[in-house]
Amino acid sequence: MAAAPSQRPFAAVLGCSDARVPLELIFNEGPNDLFVIRVAGNGLGSDVLGSLKYAVEHLGGTLKLIVVLGHSGCGVVSAAVDVFLNPGMYLSLVDRHSLREILDRLLVVVHVSAQKLQAAFGPDILQRAGYRQALIETSVVVNAALAA
C-alpha cells in the first residue's frame, strides 16, 4: 500500500460551513492547495484554534497565508441577530447545547456590532428600516475581523 502524499497547502482558510460558500471553488484551488477549516459562522472555538495551530506547526514549510472568510447572509449570524433582537428566542435553545455554544460566541459579536452601529448612526437606528440586515452584515464583518 502506497503512503498518502504529504500535505502541501499554501493557505489555511477558516470559513463558514454554509454549503453556498465552497471555499476551494471561491479561490479556484484544487486538492492539497488549501487547509480548510469550516464551522458555522466561522467562529474561533477550541477545535478551530487547535486546527489552525496544527496547520501552522505542521504545515509551516508550505503554508504562507491564513485567511478568515465571512460571507453575506450567514445563517448562523442571522440567527444570533434574531436572538439578540428577540431575547425570548434564547429559551428555545436550552436543550440544544451545540447550537447554543455557537450562538453564545456570536451574541458577543452581535452586541458589539449593535453598539458600533448606534455610535455611528445614533440610537434611532434601531427603528430604521433595514436595521436587522445592517446588523447581520456588520456582525459578519466584525466576526471575521475578530477571528483574524
N, C-alpha and C positions, 0 to 999 in steps of 0.2 A: 504494500500500500504506500503510495507516494505521500510525502508530507505536504501539508497545506502551504500555500505560498505565504510569505511574510506580509504583514500589513505595511503599506507604504502610503498612507493618506497625506496629502499636503495641507488639509484643513480639518479641524474638528468643528462641527456645526451643531449648536443647540437650537432645536426648532420645536414647534408645536406638533402634537400628534395628529392634528387635523388632516384628514385624508385629502383635502383640497390643496394641500401645500406639500407636494412631492419634492423634497429637497434636492435629490440628485438631478431631477429634471429642471428645477429652477436654475441650478448652477451649471447645467449641461455637462454633468460629470458622470463617469461610469463607475463600475466596481473598483474598489480599492483606492479611489481618489479622495473620498470623504469619510471621516469617522463621525457617524451621525448619532446624535442623542435626541430622542423625541419624547416629549412629555406634554400633556395637556397644559396649555398656557405657557410653555417653555420656562417653567419656574425652577428655582435652584433648591431642590430638596437634596437630602444627603446622597441618594443614589445618583443624581445628576452630577453633583460635585465629585463624587467618587469616580464616575465615568470620565469626567474632564481631567481629573488628576491622573487617572490611568493613561489617558491619551498623551498628556504632557510627559509623564515619566517613562512610558514605554515606547512611544512613537516619536519622540523628540528628534530623531535623526531625519525624518522627512516632514514632520509637522511644522508648518510655517505660519499658521493662521488659526485663530479661534473666532468663530462667528456666532453671535446670538441673533436669531431671526424671529422677530414678531411679525404678525400679519393682521391685516384689517379684518374686522368681523369675527374675531376669535370667539368661539362659542363659550369656552370656559371663562374668559374675561367678561363676556356679556352676562353670563350667569352671576359672576361676582358683582358686577354693577347692579344687576337686578336685586340681589340680596342686600347690597348697600342702600339702594333706594327704597327697598321694602324689607326692613329687618325681620318682619314676621315670617318671611320665607325661610329664614335660617332654621326654624323649628323643624321643617320637613327634612333637614339633613342630620338629625340627631343620631339615627342608626346607620348613616351612610358615611362611615369613618374615612374611607379613602378619598371620596369626593370632598368631604368637609376639610380634610387636610390641605388639598389643593386650593380650595376656596379661601381658607383661612389665610394662607400666604398672599393670595391675590387681594383680599379685602384690605390689607395694609396698603398695597399699591393703589387701589381704588380710592381709599381715603386720602392719601397724599395727592393724587391726581385731582380729586374734588377740591381740595384746599387750594391747589395751584390755579385751577380754573376760576375759583371765586376771587382769589387775589388779583388775577389778571383782568377779569371781566366784571367784578362786583358781585355782591350777594344775590342780586336779582337773576343771575344766570340760571339758578335752579328752576325758575318759572319759564324760561325761554324755550321755544320750540327747538328741538334738536339737542337738548342738553344731554339726554341719555346717550345718544350716538357720539356726541363730543366727548363724554366721559369714557365711553368704551375705547375710542381711538386714542385718547390721551393716556389711558391706562395701559394700552398695548405698548405705546412708545416708552412710557416710564418703566414698565416691567422689563422690557428688553434692555433699556439703559442700566437699570439696577443689576440685572443679571450679568451684563457685560462688565 
